[in-house]
Amino acid sequence: MGKDEIRDKKDYGLLAFMPLFVFLFIYLGSGMLFTFMGVDSPFKQIPREAALVVAVIVALCMGKEKLDYKVDVFAKNAGDPGVTLMSLIFLLSGAFAGTAKAMGGVDATVNLGLSLCPLQFIFAGIFAISALIATAMGTSMGTIAAIGPIAIGIAEKANISSAVAIAAVMGGAMFGDNLSIISDTTIAATRGAGCKMNDKFKMNFIIALPAAILAMVLYSFVGVEGTLEGNFEYEFIKIFPYFAVMVTAIMGVNVIVVLLGGTIISGIIGMAIGTLNIITFAQAVTSGMSGMFSLVIIAMLIRGLTGIVKEYGGINWLINILQRRIKSRKGGEYGIAAIVGLIDASLANNTISIIIAAPLTKTIAKLYNIAPKRVASLLDIFSCVVQGIIPHGGQMLLCCTLTGLSPFAILGANYYQYALGLAAIITIQFGLLRTKEEKEGINLYLDEEEIVDMV
């Protein structure tokens, strides 16, 4: 494609989101229709992959540019390093989950949890463990992949809600990812806003902790009507792989190494106690990974679609609309939240959304003298909130894949996301958490003359 063609490329504004709208309309629309009709597994009648294929066709038909150019844009975004890393986490988590289950680790760990934690607080315990691991690992995806199968196993054995169990895992995972100093979202937010990690952590913690406490209280009273029967025996040797994963995660070991190490340890233990041999170990690894293949394809296709949306001006249109409506400091903070949230809803990737939004929101911060650590906190929190509730986000897709549930079933129990969003909105609405410099009117960015020039 020549330079003149690129310069003349049309910005489609809202219409740039058409491929994403088509996907959501087909997938969610058909799911709701079949739910209304009383069909079993309504969201599986027209699979996500089929809806995405139609959306890809729509994306490639957009614009007057050559098909080769549009395919190149799609492919470059589908092959984004973040997507590749996510896919690798999916595959390794599948390998670990498959091997641990074949070795007997899932049943043993489920029995341990049921024997130690009262049923009334089982969901709150799942949330707390997920939060701890995610804070240590710095990744919500890896946490959901590691803890999700255990939570589902507990729910099935205790005859309690799988939707609440996996939602508790997601909530804890998002809590940890949002706070962890090694999380890519934290790094992107602090670098983009220009603040120290510990300053952003303190600001985030004040908002996230009340939300987490509220979520745990709710999890202690919802979805635990089941009864526990039987003898929950377990062998610690079968639980050891999960223990090893938790310890290495807390030590800050890379998530790839954590999951790979857990898979190898599970295989060694399984062969030592006789539940696996070299053949069944290889089969368990392959079976676990194959269960994630569909999710890898979905992640790539969605990222490619969002690349087309950005290429045709959808993101710029969205940002311009929001920026024109900001008239005050409170409006500036709401604007920062809306910009990163809507970009994340469009791209389904909170790290990329923060990277895109940060330079734009920094302009708002300078104009209304909003502290850098406050900007970083708002960027990370609202990208986290949106990422945890959109049906096409990686975390939700993984939870649906693990449970076979629809996104709406999980959303109903996703208490932490709602509590976090509410807590952050309260701080904006009532002007809370302002720094000493902000309260005293000390300019944190530019001198007065430069501020006037910006206006």
C-alpha positions in Angstrom: 0.0 0.0 0.0 1.5 3.3 -1.1 1.9 6.4 1.2 -0.8 8.3 -0.6 -3.3 5.5 0.0 -2.4 5.4 3.7 -2.8 9.2 3.9 -6.2 9.0 2.2 -7.4 6.1 4.3 -10.9 6.9 5.7 -11.6 7.0 9.4 -14.9 5.3 9.9 -15.6 6.4 13.5 -18.3 4.4 15.1 -18.6 2.1 12.1 -15.0 0.9 12.7 -16.4 -1.1 15.5 -18.7 -3.0 13.1 -16.7 -6.3 13.2 -16.8 -6.4 17.0 -20.5 -5.5 17.0 -21.2 -8.4 14.6 -19.3 -10.9 16.7 -21.1 -9.8 19.9 -24.5 -9.7 18.2 -24.2 -13.2 16.8 -22.6 -14.9 19.8 -24.4 -13.1 22.6 -27.6 -12.6 20.6 -27.9 -16.2 19.6 -27.1 -17.3 23.2 -29.8 -15.2 24.7 -32.3 -16.4 22.0 -31.6 -20.0 22.7 -31.8 -19.4 26.4 -35.2 -17.9 25.9 -36.2 -20.9 23.8 -35.1 -23.3 26.6 -32.4 -25.0 24.6 -29.7 -26.8 26.5 -26.2 -25.2 26.4 -27.6 -22.1 24.6 -24.3 -20.4 24.1 -22.8 -23.5 22.4 -25.4 -23.6 19.7 -23.5 -21.0 17.6 -20.0 -21.3 18.9 -17.7 -18.3 19.5 -15.4 -19.4 16.6 -18.3 -19.4 14.1 -19.3 -15.9 15.2 -15.7 -14.7 14.9 -15.3 -16.0 11.4 -18.3 -13.9 10.3 -16.8 -10.9 12.1 -13.5 -11.5 10.3 -15.2 -11.5 7.0 -16.9 -8.2 7.8 -13.6 -6.7 8.9 -11.9 -7.7 5.7 -14.7 -6.2 3.6 -14.3 -2.8 5.3 -12.6 0.1 3.5 -11.4 0.5 0.0 -7.8 -0.6 0.6 -6.4 -3.7 -1.0 -7.3 -7.0 0.7 -3.6 -7.8 1.2 -3.2 -4.7 3.3 -6.2 -5.5 5.5 -5.0 -9.1 5.9 -1.6 -7.8 6.9 -3.1 -5.5 9.5 -5.2 -8.3 10.9 -2.2 -10.7 10.9 0.2 -8.3 12.6 -2.3 -7.7 15.5 -3.3 -11.4 15.8 0.4 -12.1 16.2 1.0 -9.4 18.8 3.6 -10.5 21.4 1.0 -10.1 24.1 -1.3 -12.5 22.3 1.5 -15.0 21.8 2.4 -14.9 25.5 -1.3 -15.3 26.5 -1.5 -18.3 24.2 1.6 -19.9 25.7 0.1 -19.4 29.1 -3.1 -21.0 27.9 -1.2 -24.1 26.5 1.1 -24.5 29.5 -1.8 -24.1 32.0 -3.7 -26.8 30.0 -0.7 -29.1 30.2 -0.4 -28.5 34.0 -4.1 -29.0 34.6 -4.3 -32.1 32.5 -1.2 -33.7 34.1 -2.3 -32.8 37.7 -5.7 -34.2 37.1 -4.5 -37.5 35.6 -2.0 -37.8 38.5 -4.8 -37.4 41.0 -3.8 -33.9 42.2 -7.2 -32.2 41.6 -9.2 -34.7 43.6 -6.6 -34.6 46.5 -6.5 -30.8 46.5 -10.3 -30.5 46.4 -10.6 -32.9 49.4 -8.0 -30.9 51.3 -9.9 -27.7 50.7 -13.2 -29.2 51.7 -11.7 -30.7 54.9 -10.0 -27.5 56.1 -12.4 -24.7 55.1 -16.0 -24.6 56.3 -18.5 -24.7 53.4 -19.9 -21.3 54.4 -16.5 -19.6 53.6 -15.3 -21.8 50.7 -15.9 -19.1 48.0 -14.3 -16.4 50.2 -11.3 -18.8 50.6 -11.1 -19.4 46.9 -11.1 -15.6 46.3 -8.3 -15.0 48.9 -6.1 -17.8 47.6 -6.5 -16.5 44.0 -5.7 -13.0 45.1 -2.5 -14.1 46.8 -1.3 -16.1 43.9 -2.2 -13.4 41.3 -0.4 -10.8 43.4 2.7 -12.9 43.5 2.6 -14.0 39.8 1.4 -10.7 38.4 -1.0 -12.4 36.0 -4.7 -13.0 36.2 -4.7 -15.5 33.3 -2.1 -17.8 34.9 -4.0 -17.6 38.2 -7.3 -18.6 36.7 -5.7 -21.4 34.7 -4.1 -22.8 37.9 -6.8 -22.3 40.4 -9.9 -22.6 38.2 -10.0 -26.4 37.9 -9.6 -26.8 41.7 -12.5 -24.3 42.4 -14.7 -26.1 39.9 -13.9 -29.5 41.4 -14.8 -28.2 44.9 -18.1 -26.8 43.6 -19.0 -30.0 41.9 -18.1 -32.2 44.8 -19.9 -30.0 47.3 -22.9 -29.5 45.0 -22.6 -25.7 45.1 -22.5 -23.1 42.3 -19.7 -23.5 39.7 -20.5 -20.0 38.5 -19.8 -18.5 41.9 -16.7 -20.6 42.3 -15.1 -19.5 39.0 -16.2 -15.9 39.6 -14.4 -15.9 42.9 -11.3 -17.2 41.2 -11.6 -14.4 38.6 -12.2 -11.7 41.2 -9.2 -12.8 43.2 -7.1 -13.0 40.1 -8.0 -9.5 39.0 -7.4 -8.1 42.5 -3.9 -9.5 42.5 -3.2 -8.5 38.9 -4.3 -5.0 39.6 -2.0 -4.6 42.7 1.0 -6.7 41.8 4.2 -4.7 41.1 5.3 -7.2 38.5 2.0 -7.1 36.6 2.3 -5.8 33.0 -0.7 -3.5 33.7 1.0 -2.0 36.7 4.2 -1.4 34.7 2.2 0.1 31.8 0.2 2.4 34.1 3.1 3.6 36.1 5.3 4.3 33.1 2.5 5.9 31.2 1.5 8.2 34.0 5.1 8.8 35.2 4.9 7.7 38.8 6.6 5.2 41.1 5.2 1.7 41.5 5.0 1.9 45.3 3.0 5.2 45.1 0.5 3.6 42.6 0.3 0.5 44.8 -0.7 2.5 47.9 -3.3 4.5 45.9 -4.7 1.3 44.4 -4.7 -0.6 47.7 -6.8 1.9 49.5 -9.5 1.5 46.8 -9.1 -2.3 46.2 -9.1 -3.5 49.8 -12.6 -2.4 50.7 -13.8 -3.9 47.4 -12.1 -7.2 48.2 -13.6 -7.3 51.7 -17.1 -6.6 50.4 -16.7 -9.3 47.8 -15.5 -11.8 50.4 -18.5 -11.0 52.6 -20.8 -11.5 49.7 -19.1 -14.8 48.8 -19.7 -16.0 52.4 -23.4 -15.7 52.1 -24.2 -16.6 48.4 -24.3 -19.9 46.6 -23.4 -22.2 49.6 -26.6 -24.1 50.1 -25.0 -27.4 49.3 -24.1 -30.1 51.8 -20.9 -32.0 52.3 -21.0 -35.8 52.7 -18.4 -38.5 52.7 -14.8 -38.8 53.8 -12.5 -36.3 52.2 -9.2 -38.2 52.2 -6.1 -36.9 50.5 -2.4 -37.6 50.1 -0.2 -34.6 50.4 2.2 -36.0 47.7 -0.6 -35.5 45.2 -1.1 -31.9 46.4 2.5 -31.0 46.2 2.5 -29.7 42.5 -0.1 -27.1 43.5 1.9 -26.2 46.6 5.0 -25.9 44.4 3.2 -23.7 42.0 2.0 -21.4 44.8 5.4 -21.1 46.4 7.2 -20.4 43.2 4.6 -17.8 42.3 4.9 -16.1 45.6 8.7 -16.0 45.0 8.1 -14.1 41.9 9.2 -16.8 39.4 8.0 -16.2 35.8 4.6 -17.6 35.1 5.9 -19.7 32.2 8.5 -21.4 34.5 5.8 -21.8 37.2 3.4 -23.7 35.0 6.1 -25.7 33.2 7.6 -26.7 36.5 4.2 -27.7 37.9 3.6 -29.9 34.8 7.0 -31.7 35.2 6.6 -32.2 39.0 3.1 -33.6 38.4 4.5 -36.0 35.9 7.3 -37.2 38.1 5.0 -37.7 41.1 2.5 -39.5 39.0 5.1 -41.9 37.7 6.6 -42.4 41.2 3.2 -43.4 42.8 2.0 -45.4 39.8 -0.9 -43.2 38.6 1.0 -42.3 35.4 3.6 -43.7 33.2 5.6 -42.1 30.4 2.9 -42.8 27.9 -0.1 -41.6 30.0 2.0 -38.6 31.1 2.5 -37.6 27.4 -1.2 -38.2 26.7 -2.2 -36.0 29.7 0.0 -33.2 28.6 -1.4 -33.3 25.1 -5.0 -33.7 26.2 -4.7 -30.7 28.5 -3.1 -28.5 25.9 -5.7 -29.6 23.2 -8.4 -28.3 25.5 -6.9 -24.9 25.1 -6.4 -24.8 21.4 -9.8 -23.3 20.7 -9.1 -20.5 23.2 -5.8 -19.7 21.6 -7.5 -19.3 18.2 -10.2 -17.1 19.7 -7.7 -14.9 21.4 -5.8 -14.4 18.1 -9.0 -13.7 16.1 -10.3 -11.2 18.6 -6.9 -9.3 18.7 -6.9 -9.2 14.9 -10.4 -7.8 14.8 -9.5 -5.1 17.3 -6.5 -4.2 15.2 -8.8 -3.5 12.3 -11.0 -1.4 14.6 -8.0 0.7 15.6 -6.7 0.9 12.0 -10.0 2.5 10.7 -10.1 5.2 13.4 -12.5 3.6 15.9 -10.2 4.3 18.9 -9.4 7.8 17.9 -13.0 8.6 17.4 -13.9 7.3 20.8 -11.1 9.3 22.5 -12.1 12.6 20.7 -15.8 12.2 21.7 -14.8 11.7 25.4 -12.2 14.5 25.5 -14.7 17.1 24.2 -17.0 16.5 27.1 -14.5 17.1 29.9 -15.0 20.4 31.7 -13.7 19.9 35.3 -11.3 18.0 37.5 -14.1 15.5 38.4 -14.9 15.3 34.7 -11.2 14.7 34.0 -11.1 11.7 36.4 -14.3 10.3 34.9 -12.8 11.0 31.5 -9.7 9.0 32.3 -11.8 6.1 33.6 -14.1 6.2 30.5 -11.2 6.4 28.0 -9.3 3.4 29.3 -12.5 1.5 30.0 -14.0 2.0 26.5 -10.7 1.2 24.8 -10.4 -2.0 26.8 -14.0 -2.9 25.9 -13.0 -2.4 22.3 -9.6 -4.2 22.3 -10.2 -6.8 25.1 -6.7 -6.3 26.4 -6.1 -4.2 29.5 -2.4 -3.8 29.1 -2.7 -2.5 25.5 -5.6 -0.3 26.5 -3.5 1.3 29.2 -0.6 1.9 26.8 -2.9 3.6 24.3 -4.8 5.6 26.9 -1.9 6.8 29.1 -0.5 9.6 26.8 -4.0 10.8 26.1 -5.1 10.8 29.8 -1.8 12.5 30.8 -2.9 15.5 28.9 -6.1 15.6 30.9 -4.1 15.2 34.1 -1.9 18.1 33.3 -4.9 20.4 32.5 -6.7 19.6 35.8 -3.6 19.0 37.9 -4.3 15.3 38.7 -1.4 13.5 40.4 0.5 10.9 38.3 -0.1 8.2 40.9 -3.9 8.9 40.8 -3.8 8.7 37.0 -2.0 5.4 37.1 -4.4 4.1 39.6 -7.5 5.0 37.6 -6.0 3.6 34.4 -5.2 0.2 36.1 -8.5 0.0 38.1 -10.9 0.8 35.3 -9.1 -1.4 32.7 -9.3 -4.2 35.3 -13.0 -3.6 36.0 -13.9 -3.6 32.3 -11.6 -6.5 31.4 -13.3 -8.7 34.0 -16.9 -8.1 32.8 -16.7 -8.0 29.0 -17.7 -11.4 27.4 -14.9 -11.3 24.9 -12.1 -10.7 27.4 -9.4 -13.4 27.8 -10.2 -13.9 31.5 -14.0 -14.4 30.8 -13.2 -16.7 27.8 -11.0 -18.8 29.9 -13.6 -19.1 32.7 -16.3 -20.1 30.2 -14.0 -22.7 28.6 -13.2 -24.2 32.0 -16.8 -24.4 33.2 -18.8 -24.6 30.0 -21.0 -21.8 31.4 -22.2 -18.6 29.6 -20.6 -15.3 30.3 -23.8 -14.1 31.9 -23.9 -16.9 34.4 -20.4 -15.9 35.6 -21.1 -12.1 35.5 -23.9 -12.5 38.0 -21.4 -13.6 40.6 -18.5 -11.4 39.7 -18.9 -9.3 42.8 -15.3 -8.0 43.1 -15.4 -6.3 39.7 -18.5 -4.4 40.6 -17.3 -3.5 44.1 -14.0 -2.2 42.7 -15.7 -0.1 40.1 -18.1 1.3 42.7 -15.2 2.1 45.2 -13.3 3.9 42.5 -16.4 5.9 41.4 -17.0 7.0 45.0 -13.5 8.4 45.2 -14.1 10.4 42.0 -17.5 11.6 42.9 -16.5 12.9 46.3 -13.0 14.1 45.4 -11.3 11.6 47.7 -7.6 10.6 47.7 -6.2 13.9 46.6 -2.6 14.4 47.4 -1.3 17.2 49.6 0.0 19.1 46.6 -3.4 18.8 44.8 -5.2 20.1 47.9 -2.8 23.1 48.2 -3.2 23.9 44.5 0.5 23.2 43.8 1.0 22.5 40.0 2.4 19.1 39.5 3.2 19.4 35.8 3.6 22.8 34.2 3.8 26.5 35.1 0.6 28.6 34.8 1.5 30.1 31.4 1.8 26.7 29.9 -1.5 25.6 31.4 -3.2 28.6 29.7 -1.6 27.6 26.4 -3.0 24.1 26.7 -6.5 25.4 27.3 
